Amino acid sequence: MVTEDDLRTALGRVLERTSLAGPFARYEGKVRDCYTTPDGRRLLVVTDRISAFDRVLGTLPLKGQVLNRLSAFWFERTRSVAPNHMISQPDPNVLEAIECVPLPVEMVVRAYVTGVTSTSIWTHYARGERVFCGHRLPDGLRKNERLPQPILTPSTKAPKGGHDLSASREEILALGTIAPRDFDAAAEMALALFEHGARACAEQGLILVDTKYEFGKDRDGNIVVIDEIHTPDSSRFWFASSYGERFSAGEDPESFDKEYVRRWLAARGFQGDGPIPSIPDEIRIEASRRYIEAFERITGAAFVPDLEDPAVRIPRNLGPRSAARPTSSSG
């Protein structure tokens, strides 16, 4: 069990950013600092940064450990559904993977009409739009209602700081950035992964509402799953036990994904543009509790945090994989 003291300790040791020394090519995403090694591997350092509305908002204690461990759990569990890039998990915050060339599209699968962002399916539906990413939606749907069947709503991958744009298959292909065969192969994998994930979550009393998947090509040209899978950052989860009652009452479902932070920000008028409101420590801690609860509900195992300073722990655990050292770990 993660205690209040654990979370307070972790607040002072968040992993905000890294700069690993070595012969690496470095790329910094919204949440992950990625390092490509000369021998064709990638070290993904999952920081404690939190992003929403396509912006980096700050940090949450232990978030990186939760995401990394949960991704490793799903990568191992879904190898029979779709191939992925994971090699090993040498540190609570690090995933060792095969270096891949990312496909320029995110595969988003949605099973419910929900969301609070300007790009969410509910925002479009509430404006009266009945076609979303090429899918015709029935009239009369209420917020948070289940769709007749899960739908694929791909999006472009904007550069850091930009906004991803949802689009139909035809619109994505018209950009000329991905071959139809590659798009369709990734789309088939995404729908299969979502079906598997939804079943697994249902066994734990959870609803997998929607999620995004990213894909890349390995050195042999095979399409594999990369980045993360079925985490509170990439997915929305609701509690099945209270969903029906809350939906009937017109209330938002109970959730433990980063929707909690989105709603807190949206209630203060922030939806991606302008200055980012400062997130109080109490909100950060509560958000972390929800990430941890997600891990424990999904995996059925207790989350045991590693509270050692990551600037010391990561290079030791990487060992011969690199002589790398994080240079920034701050509260």
Contacts in CASP RR format, 6 or more apart in sequence:
PFRMAT RR
TARGET T0000
AUTHOR 0000-0000-0000
METHOD contacts of the structure
MODEL  1
MVTEDDLRTALGRVLERTSLAGPFARYEGKVRDCYTTPDGRRLLVVTDRI
SAFDRVLGTLPLKGQVLNRLSAFWFERTRSVAPNHMISQPDPNVLEAIEC
VPLPVEMVVRAYVTGVTSTSIWTHYARGERVFCGHRLPDGLRKNERLPQP
ILTPSTKAPKGGHDLSASREEILALGTIAPRDFDAAAEMALALFEHGARA
CAEQGLILVDTKYEFGKDRDGNIVVIDEIHTPDSSRFWFASSYGERFSAG
EDPESFDKEYVRRWLAARGFQGDGPIPSIPDEIRIEASRRYIEAFERITG
AAFVPDLEDPAVRIPRNLGPRSAARPTSSSG
1 302 0 8 1.000
2 62 0 8 1.000
2 289 0 8 1.000
2 292 0 8 1.000
2 303 0 8 1.000
2 305 0 8 1.000
4 285 0 8 1.000
6 62 0 8 1.000
6 305 0 8 1.000
6 307 0 8 1.000
7 61 0 8 1.000
7 62 0 8 1.000
7 285 0 8 1.000
7 288 0 8 1.000
7 289 0 8 1.000
8 285 0 8 1.000
9 307 0 8 1.000
10 61 0 8 1.000
10 62 0 8 1.000
10 288 0 8 1.000
10 305 0 8 1.000
10 307 0 8 1.000
11 61 0 8 1.000
11 281 0 8 1.000
11 284 0 8 1.000
11 285 0 8 1.000
11 331 0 8 1.000
12 61 0 8 1.000
12 330 0 8 1.000
12 331 0 8 1.000
13 61 0 8 1.000
13 307 0 8 1.000
13 309 0 8 1.000
13 310 0 8 1.000
13 329 0 8 1.000
13 331 0 8 1.000
14 48 0 8 1.000
14 59 0 8 1.000
14 60 0 8 1.000
14 61 0 8 1.000
14 329 0 8 1.000
14 330 0 8 1.000
14 331 0 8 1.000
15 45 0 8 1.000
15 47 0 8 1.000
15 48 0 8 1.000
15 59 0 8 1.000
15 64 0 8 1.000
15 93 0 8 1.000
15 310 0 8 1.000
15 326 0 8 1.000
15 329 0 8 1.000
16 47 0 8 1.000
16 48 0 8 1.000
16 49 0 8 1.000
16 58 0 8 1.000
16 59 0 8 1.000
16 328 0 8 1.000
16 329 0 8 1.000
16 330 0 8 1.000
16 331 0 8 1.000
17 28 0 8 1.000
17 33 0 8 1.000
17 47 0 8 1.000
17 49 0 8 1.000
17 328 0 8 1.000
18 33 0 8 1.000
18 45 0 8 1.000
18 47 0 8 1.000
18 314 0 8 1.000
18 326 0 8 1.000
18 327 0 8 1.000
18 328 0 8 1.000
19 26 0 8 1.000
19 326 0 8 1.000
19 327 0 8 1.000
19 328 0 8 1.000
20 26 0 8 1.000
20 33 0 8 1.000
20 35 0 8 1.000
20 43 0 8 1.000
20 45 0 8 1.000
20 322 0 8 1.000
20 324 0 8 1.000
20 325 0 8 1.000
20 326 0 8 1.000
21 323 0 8 1.000
21 324 0 8 1.000
21 325 0 8 1.000
21 327 0 8 1.000
22 322 0 8 1.000
22 323 0 8 1.000
22 324 0 8 1.000
23 37 0 8 1.000
23 38 0 8 1.000
24 35 0 8 1.000
24 36 0 8 1.000
24 37 0 8 1.000
24 43 0 8 1.000
24 322 0 8 1.000
24 324 0 8 1.000
25 35 0 8 1.000
25 36 0 8 1.000
26 33 0 8 1.000
26 34 0 8 1.000
26 35 0 8 1.000
26 36 0 8 1.000
27 33 0 8 1.000
27 34 0 8 1.000
27 36 0 8 1.000
28 34 0 8 1.000
28 160 0 8 1.000
29 160 0 8 1.000
30 49 0 8 1.000
30 51 0 8 1.000
30 54 0 8 1.000
30 56 0 8 1.000
30 160 0 8 1.000
31 46 0 8 1.000
31 47 0 8 1.000
31 49 0 8 1.000
31 50 0 8 1.000
31 51 0 8 1.000
31 56 0 8 1.000
31 64 0 8 1.000
31 67 0 8 1.000
31 233 0 8 1.000
32 44 0 8 1.000
32 45 0 8 1.000
32 46 0 8 1.000
32 47 0 8 1.000
32 227 0 8 1.000
33 44 0 8 1.000
33 45 0 8 1.000
33 47 0 8 1.000
34 42 0 8 1.000
34 43 0 8 1.000
34 44 0 8 1.000
34 45 0 8 1.000
35 42 0 8 1.000
35 43 0 8 1.000
35 45 0 8 1.000
35 322 0 8 1.000
35 324 0 8 1.000
36 42 0 8 1.000
36 99 0 8 1.000
37 43 0 8 1.000
37 99 0 8 1.000
37 321 0 8 1.000
37 322 0 8 1.000
40 98 0 8 1.000
40 99 0 8 1.000
40 219 0 8 1.000
41 87 0 8 1.000
41 96 0 8 1.000
41 97 0 8 1.000
41 98 0 8 1.000
41 99 0 8 1.000
41 321 0 8 1.000
42 85 0 8 1.000
42 96 0 8 1.000
42 97 0 8 1.000
42 98 0 8 1.000
42 99 0 8 1.000
42 100 0 8 1.000
43 94 0 8 1.000
43 95 0 8 1.000
43 96 0 8 1.000
43 97 0 8 1.000
43 318 0 8 1.000
43 321 0 8 1.000
43 322 0 8 1.000
43 324 0 8 1.000
44 68 0 8 1.000
44 94 0 8 1.000
44 95 0 8 1.000
44 96 0 8 1.000
44 97 0 8 1.000
44 227 0 8 1.000
45 93 0 8 1.000
45 94 0 8 1.000
45 314 0 8 1.000
45 326 0 8 1.000
46 64 0 8 1.000
46 65 0 8 1.000
46 67 0 8 1.000
46 68 0 8 1.000
46 71 0 8 1.000
46 93 0 8 1.000
46 94 0 8 1.000
46 95 0 8 1.000
46 228 0 8 1.000
47 59 0 8 1.000
47 64 0 8 1.000
47 93 0 8 1.000
48 59 0 8 1.000
48 60 0 8 1.000
48 61 0 8 1.000
48 62 0 8 1.000
48 63 0 8 1.000
48 64 0 8 1.000
49 56 0 8 1.000
49 58 0 8 1.000
49 59 0 8 1.000
49 63 0 8 1.000
50 56 0 8 1.000
50 57 0 8 1.000
50 58 0 8 1.000
50 59 0 8 1.000
50 60 0 8 1.000
50 63 0 8 1.000
50 233 0 8 1.000
50 258 0 8 1.000
50 261 0 8 1.000
50 287 0 8 1.000
51 57 0 8 1.000
51 233 0 8 1.000
52 117 0 8 1.000
52 258 0 8 1.000
52 261 0 8 1.000
52 262 0 8 1.000
52 265 0 8 1.000
52 272 0 8 1.000
53 117 0 8 1.000
53 262 0 8 1.000
53 265 0 8 1.000
53 270 0 8 1.000
53 271 0 8 1.000
53 272 0 8 1.000
54 158 0 8 1.000
54 161 0 8 1.000
54 162 0 8 1.000
54 163 0 8 1.000
54 164 0 8 1.000
54 272 0 8 1.000
55 161 0 8 1.000
55 272 0 8 1.000
55 276 0 8 1.000
57 261 0 8 1.000
57 265 0 8 1.000
57 276 0 8 1.000
57 279 0 8 1.000
58 276 0 8 1.000
58 279 0 8 1.000
59 284 0 8 1.000
59 331 0 8 1.000
60 284 0 8 1.000
60 287 0 8 1.000
60 288 0 8 1.000
60 291 0 8 1.000
61 284 0 8 1.000
61 285 0 8 1.000
61 288 0 8 1.000
62 288 0 8 1.000
62 291 0 8 1.000
62 292 0 8 1.000
62 305 0 8 1.000
63 287 0 8 1.000
63 288 0 8 1.000
63 291 0 8 1.000
64 92 0 8 1.000
64 93 0 8 1.000
65 92 0 8 1.000
65 93 0 8 1.000
65 305 0 8 1.000
65 306 0 8 1.000
66 231 0 8 1.000
66 232 0 8 1.000
66 288 0 8 1.000
66 291 0 8 1.000
66 292 0 8 1.000
66 294 0 8 1.000
66 295 0 8 1.000
66 303 0 8 1.000
67 228 0 8 1.000
67 231 0 8 1.000
67 232 0 8 1.000
67 233 0 8 1.000
67 291 0 8 1.000
68 89 0 8 1.000
68 92 0 8 1.000
68 93 0 8 1.000
68 94 0 8 1.000
68 95 0 8 1.000
69 89 0 8 1.000
69 92 0 8 1.000
69 295 0 8 1.000
69 303 0 8 1.000
70 228 0 8 1.000
70 230 0 8 1.000
70 231 0 8 1.000
70 232 0 8 1.000
70 294 0 8 1.000
70 295 0 8 1.000
70 298 0 8 1.000
70 299 0 8 1.000
71 86 0 8 1.000
71 95 0 8 1.000
71 228 0 8 1.000
71 229 0 8 1.000
71 230 0 8 1.000
71 231 0 8 1.000
72 86 0 8 1.000
72 89 0 8 1.000
72 95 0 8 1.000
73 298 0 8 1.000
73 299 0 8 1.000
74 197 0 8 1.000
74 229 0 8 1.000
74 230 0 8 1.000
74 231 0 8 1.000
75 84 0 8 1.000
75 86 0 8 1.000
75 225 0 8 1.000
75 229 0 8 1.000
76 86 0 8 1.000
77 200 0 8 1.000
78 84 0 8 1.000
78 193 0 8 1.000
78 196 0 8 1.000
78 197 0 8 1.000
78 225 0 8 1.000
78 229 0 8 1.000
81 189 0 8 1.000
81 192 0 8 1.000
81 193 0 8 1.000
81 196 0 8 1.000
82 189 0 8 1.000
82 192 0 8 1.000
82 193 0 8 1.000
82 224 0 8 1.000
82 225 0 8 1.000
83 222 0 8 1.000
83 223 0 8 1.000
83 224 0 8 1.000
83 225 0 8 1.000
84 224 0 8 1.000
84 225 0 8 1.000
84 226 0 8 1.000
84 229 0 8 1.000
85 97 0 8 1.000
85 98 0 8 1.000
85 100 0 8 1.000
85 216 0 8 1.000
85 218 0 8 1.000
85 224 0 8 1.000
85 225 0 8 1.000
85 226 0 8 1.000
86 95 0 8 1.000
86 96 0 8 1.000
86 97 0 8 1.000
87 96 0 8 1.000
87 97 0 8 1.000
87 98 0 8 1.000
88 95 0 8 1.000
88 96 0 8 1.000
89 95 0 8 1.000
89 96 0 8 1.000
90 96 0 8 1.000
90 317 0 8 1.000
90 318 0 8 1.000
90 319 0 8 1.000
90 321 0 8 1.000
91 313 0 8 1.000
91 314 0 8 1.000
91 317 0 8 1.000
91 318 0 8 1.000
92 306 0 8 1.000
92 313 0 8 1.000
93 310 0 8 1.000
93 314 0 8 1.000
94 314 0 8 1.000
94 317 0 8 1.000
94 318 0 8 1.000
96 321 0 8 1.000
97 226 0 8 1.000
98 218 0 8 1.000
98 219 0 8 1.000
98 224 0 8 1.000
99 218 0 8 1.000
99 219 0 8 1.000
100 216 0 8 1.000
100 217 0 8 1.000
100 218 0 8 1.000
100 224 0 8 1.000
100 226 0 8 1.000
101 216 0 8 1.000
101 217 0 8 1.000
102 157 0 8 1.000
102 214 0 8 1.000
102 215 0 8 1.000
102 216 0 8 1.000
102 226 0 8 1.000
103 178 0 8 1.000
103 182 0 8 1.000
103 183 0 8 1.000
103 186 0 8 1.000
103 214 0 8 1.000
103 215 0 8 1.000
103 216 0 8 1.000
103 217 0 8 1.000
103 223 0 8 1.000
104 156 0 8 1.000
104 157 0 8 1.000
104 177 0 8 1.000
104 178 0 8 1.000
105 154 0 8 1.000
105 155 0 8 1.000
105 156 0 8 1.000
105 157 0 8 1.000
105 172 0 8 1.000
105 177 0 8 1.000
105 178 0 8 1.000
105 183 0 8 1.000
105 186 0 8 1.000
105 215 0 8 1.000
106 154 0 8 1.000
106 155 0 8 1.000
106 156 0 8 1.000
106 157 0 8 1.000
106 164 0 8 1.000
106 212 0 8 1.000
106 213 0 8 1.000
106 214 0 8 1.000
107 152 0 8 1.000
107 154 0 8 1.000
107 186 0 8 1.000
107 187 0 8 1.000
107 189 0 8 1.000
107 190 0 8 1.000
107 212 0 8 1.000
107 213 0 8 1.000
107 214 0 8 1.000
107 215 0 8 1.000
108 152 0 8 1.000
108 153 0 8 1.000
108 154 0 8 1.000
108 155 0 8 1.000
108 166 0 8 1.000
108 210 0 8 1.000
108 211 0 8 1.000
108 212 0 8 1.000
108 213 0 8 1.000
109 150 0 8 1.000
109 151 0 8 1.000
109 152 0 8 1.000
109 153 0 8 1.000
109 190 0 8 1.000
109 191 0 8 1.000
109 193 0 8 1.000
109 194 0 8 1.000
109 210 0 8 1.000
109 211 0 8 1.000
109 212 0 8 1.000
109 213 0 8 1.000
110 121 0 8 1.000
110 147 0 8 1.000
110 150 0 8 1.000
110 151 0 8 1.000
110 153 0 8 1.000
110 209 0 8 1.000
110 210 0 8 1.000
111 146 0 8 1.000
111 147 0 8 1.000
111 149 0 8 1.000
111 150 0 8 1.000
111 194 0 8 1.000
111 198 0 8 1.000
111 207 0 8 1.000
111 208 0 8 1.000
111 209 0 8 1.000
111 210 0 8 1.000
112 144 0 8 1.000
112 145 0 8 1.000
112 146 0 8 1.000
112 147 0 8 1.000
112 207 0 8 1.000
112 209 0 8 1.000
112 210 0 8 1.000
113 121 0 8 1.000
113 122 0 8 1.000
113 125 0 8 1.000
113 137 0 8 1.000
113 141 0 8 1.000
113 142 0 8 1.000
113 143 0 8 1.000
113 144 0 8 1.000
113 145 0 8 1.000
113 147 0 8 1.000
114 120 0 8 1.000
114 121 0 8 1.000
114 122 0 8 1.000
114 143 0 8 1.000
114 144 0 8 1.000
114 209 0 8 1.000
114 210 0 8 1.000
114 236 0 8 1.000
115 121 0 8 1.000
115 122 0 8 1.000
115 123 0 8 1.000
115 143 0 8 1.000
115 236 0 8 1.000
115 259 0 8 1.000
116 122 0 8 1.000
116 123 0 8 1.000
116 259 0 8 1.000
116 262 0 8 1.000
116 263 0 8 1.000
116 266 0 8 1.000
116 271 0 8 1.000
117 123 0 8 1.000
117 262 0 8 1.000
117 271 0 8 1.000
118 271 0 8 1.000
119 155 0 8 1.000
119 163 0 8 1.000
119 164 0 8 1.000
119 165 0 8 1.000
119 166 0 8 1.000
121 132 0 8 1.000
121 153 0 8 1.000
122 143 0 8 1.000
122 144 0 8 1.000
124 132 0 8 1.000
125 132 0 8 1.000
125 137 0 8 1.000
125 141 0 8 1.000
126 143 0 8 1.000
130 136 0 8 1.000
130 137 0 8 1.000
130 138 0 8 1.000
130 139 0 8 1.000
131 137 0 8 1.000
132 151 0 8 1.000
132 153 0 8 1.000
132 166 0 8 1.000
133 151 0 8 1.000
133 152 0 8 1.000
133 153 0 8 1.000
133 154 0 8 1.000
133 166 0 8 1.000
133 167 0 8 1.000
133 168 0 8 1.000
134 168 0 8 1.000
134 169 0 8 1.000
134 170 0 8 1.000
135 151 0 8 1.000
135 153 0 8 1.000
135 168 0 8 1.000
137 147 0 8 1.000
138 148 0 8 1.000
141 147 0 8 1.000
142 247 0 8 1.000
142 250 0 8 1.000
143 250 0 8 1.000
144 247 0 8 1.000
144 250 0 8 1.000
144 252 0 8 1.000
144 253 0 8 1.000
145 247 0 8 1.000
150 191 0 8 1.000
150 194 0 8 1.000
150 195 0 8 1.000
150 198 0 8 1.000
152 169 0 8 1.000
152 187 0 8 1.000
152 190 0 8 1.000
152 191 0 8 1.000
153 166 0 8 1.000
154 166 0 8 1.000
154 167 0 8 1.000
154 168 0 8 1.000
154 169 0 8 1.000
154 172 0 8 1.000
154 183 0 8 1.000
154 187 0 8 1.000
155 164 0 8 1.000
155 165 0 8 1.000
155 166 0 8 1.000
155 167 0 8 1.000
155 212 0 8 1.000
156 164 0 8 1.000
156 165 0 8 1.000
156 167 0 8 1.000
156 172 0 8 1.000
156 175 0 8 1.000
157 164 0 8 1.000
157 214 0 8 1.000
158 164 0 8 1.000
158 165 0 8 1.000
169 183 0 8 1.000
169 187 0 8 1.000
172 178 0 8 1.000
172 183 0 8 1.000
173 180 0 8 1.000
173 183 0 8 1.000
182 217 0 8 1.000
182 223 0 8 1.000
185 223 0 8 1.000
186 213 0 8 1.000
186 215 0 8 1.000
186 223 0 8 1.000
189 213 0 8 1.000
189 215 0 8 1.000
189 223 0 8 1.000
189 225 0 8 1.000
190 213 0 8 1.000
190 215 0 8 1.000
193 213 0 8 1.000
193 225 0 8 1.000
193 229 0 8 1.000
194 208 0 8 1.000
194 211 0 8 1.000
197 208 0 8 1.000
197 230 0 8 1.000
198 207 0 8 1.000
198 208 0 8 1.000
200 298 0 8 1.000
201 207 0 8 1.000
201 208 0 8 1.000
201 230 0 8 1.000
201 237 0 8 1.000
201 298 0 8 1.000
202 208 0 8 1.000
202 240 0 8 1.000
204 297 0 8 1.000
204 298 0 8 1.000
204 300 0 8 1.000
205 239 0 8 1.000
205 240 0 8 1.000
205 241 0 8 1.000
205 297 0 8 1.000
206 237 0 8 1.000
206 238 0 8 1.000
206 239 0 8 1.000
206 240 0 8 1.000
206 297 0 8 1.000
206 298 0 8 1.000
207 237 0 8 1.000
207 238 0 8 1.000
207 239 0 8 1.000
207 240 0 8 1.000
207 243 0 8 1.000
207 253 0 8 1.000
208 230 0 8 1.000
208 235 0 8 1.000
208 236 0 8 1.000
208 237 0 8 1.000
209 235 0 8 1.000
209 236 0 8 1.000
209 237 0 8 1.000
209 238 0 8 1.000
210 235 0 8 1.000
210 236 0 8 1.000
211 229 0 8 1.000
211 230 0 8 1.000
211 234 0 8 1.000
211 235 0 8 1.000
211 236 0 8 1.000
212 234 0 8 1.000
212 235 0 8 1.000
213 225 0 8 1.000
213 229 0 8 1.000
213 234 0 8 1.000
214 225 0 8 1.000
214 226 0 8 1.000
214 227 0 8 1.000
214 228 0 8 1.000
215 223 0 8 1.000
215 224 0 8 1.000
215 225 0 8 1.000
215 226 0 8 1.000
216 223 0 8 1.000
216 224 0 8 1.000
216 225 0 8 1.000
216 226 0 8 1.000
217 223 0 8 1.000
217 224 0 8 1.000
218 224 0 8 1.000
227 234 0 8 1.000
228 234 0 8 1.000
230 298 0 8 1.000
231 294 0 8 1.000
232 256 0 8 1.000
232 257 0 8 1.000
232 258 0 8 1.000
232 290 0 8 1.000
232 291 0 8 1.000
232 294 0 8 1.000
233 257 0 8 1.000
233 258 0 8 1.000
235 257 0 8 1.000
236 255 0 8 1.000
236 257 0 8 1.000
236 259 0 8 1.000
237 255 0 8 1.000
237 256 0 8 1.000
237 257 0 8 1.000
237 294 0 8 1.000
237 297 0 8 1.000
237 298 0 8 1.000
238 253 0 8 1.000
238 254 0 8 1.000
238 255 0 8 1.000
239 253 0 8 1.000
239 254 0 8 1.000
239 255 0 8 1.000
242 253 0 8 1.000
242 254 0 8 1.000
243 253 0 8 1.000
243 254 0 8 1.000
246 252 0 8 1.000
246 253 0 8 1.000
246 254 0 8 1.000
247 253 0 8 1.000
252 263 0 8 1.000
255 290 0 8 1.000
256 290 0 8 1.000
256 291 0 8 1.000
256 293 0 8 1.000
256 294 0 8 1.000
256 297 0 8 1.000
257 290 0 8 1.000
257 294 0 8 1.000
258 287 0 8 1.000
260 286 0 8 1.000
260 287 0 8 1.000
260 290 0 8 1.000
261 279 0 8 1.000
261 283 0 8 1.000
261 287 0 8 1.000
264 279 0 8 1.000
264 283 0 8 1.000
265 271 0 8 1.000
265 276 0 8 1.000
265 277 0 8 1.000
265 279 0 8 1.000
268 277 0 8 1.000
270 276 0 8 1.000
270 277 0 8 1.000
292 303 0 8 1.000
295 301 0 8 1.000
295 303 0 8 1.000
296 302 0 8 1.000
296 303 0 8 1.000
306 313 0 8 1.000
309 329 0 8 1.000
310 326 0 8 1.000
310 329 0 8 1.000
311 325 0 8 1.000
311 326 0 8 1.000
311 327 0 8 1.000
311 328 0 8 1.000
311 329 0 8 1.000
314 324 0 8 1.000
314 325 0 8 1.000
314 326 0 8 1.000
315 322 0 8 1.000
315 323 0 8 1.000
315 324 0 8 1.000
315 325 0 8 1.000
315 326 0 8 1.000
318 324 0 8 1.000
END
